[in-house]
Amino acid sequence: VVEALGAGVSGLSLGERVVVNPGVSCGRCEACLDGADNLCERYLLIGESRWGGEAELVVVPAANVVAAPPELSDETLAALPVTYLTAWHMLA
């Protein structure tokens, strides 16, 4: 759930239920600009190489947040990003 928004963030609302993509990249390198952010040299996973995997609150770039489908449970949403990212990386 969005608890706060950074300066200049748009498209998200306080209290909105979201899913966090745990893969954080620079967003500026050639890999990121080509849509292969998982190949970014600065790529970090929240909870693996970046703090926040078990945190009550975590700060992430707005690009890493997607509105949560209302029909999915919190447990499903928590498992979805890492499982999806693994499969996506295998396809890249």
C-alpha positions in Angstrom: 0.0 0.0 0.0 1.4 3.4 -1.0 2.2 5.2 2.3 4.0 8.3 0.8 5.1 9.7 -2.6 8.3 11.3 -3.5 8.5 14.7 -5.2 7.3 14.7 -8.8 5.8 11.2 -8.6 2.5 10.9 -10.5 0.2 8.1 -11.5 0.1 6.7 -7.9 -2.2 7.6 -5.0 -1.7 7.4 -1.2 -3.5 4.3 0.1 -3.3 2.5 -3.3 -2.7 -1.2 -3.2 0.4 -2.0 -5.4 2.8 -4.7 -6.4 6.5 -3.9 -6.2 8.9 -5.2 -8.9 11.9 -6.1 -6.8 14.4 -5.6 -9.6 15.9 -2.1 -9.4 18.0 -0.9 -12.3 19.6 2.4 -13.3 17.1 3.1 -16.0 19.7 4.9 -18.1 22.2 2.4 -19.5 21.9 0.7 -22.9 20.4 -2.5 -21.4 17.7 -0.5 -19.5 16.9 1.6 -22.5 16.6 -1.5 -24.7 14.1 -3.0 -22.2 16.5 -5.5 -20.7 16.8 -3.9 -17.3 17.6 -7.3 -15.8 20.9 -7.1 -17.6 21.8 -3.7 -16.2 25.2 -3.6 -14.5 23.7 -1.8 -11.6 20.7 -4.2 -11.2 19.8 -5.1 -7.6 17.1 -7.2 -6.2 15.2 -6.0 -3.1 15.9 -8.5 -0.4 18.9 -10.0 -2.1 21.4 -7.3 -3.0 19.3 -4.3 -1.9 17.9 -3.8 1.6 14.1 -4.0 2.1 13.0 -7.6 1.5 11.6 -8.1 4.9 10.9 -4.5 5.8 7.6 -3.1 6.9 8.2 -0.1 4.6 10.4 0.1 1.6 11.4 2.9 -0.7 11.4 2.1 -4.4 11.5 4.0 -7.7 7.9 4.8 -9.0 8.8 2.8 -12.1 8.9 -0.4 -9.9 5.3 0.0 -8.7 2.2 -1.4 -10.5 -1.4 -1.2 -9.4 -2.4 -4.5 -7.8 -5.3 -6.3 -9.3 -8.1 -6.4 -6.7 -8.9 -10.0 -7.2 -5.5 -11.2 -6.2 -4.6 -11.9 -2.5 -1.7 -10.3 -0.7 0.0 -13.7 -0.6 -0.3 -14.2 -4.4 0.9 -10.7 -5.0 3.9 -11.2 -2.7 5.0 -14.3 -4.6 4.3 -13.0 -8.1 7.2 -10.6 -8.8 10.1 -12.9 -8.1 8.6 -15.9 -9.9 7.7 -13.7 -12.9 11.2 -12.1 -12.9 12.9 -15.5 -12.9 10.8 -16.7 -15.9 11.3 -13.3 -17.7 15.1 -13.5 -17.3 15.1 -17.1 -18.7 13.4 -15.7 -21.8 15.8 -12.8 -22.3 
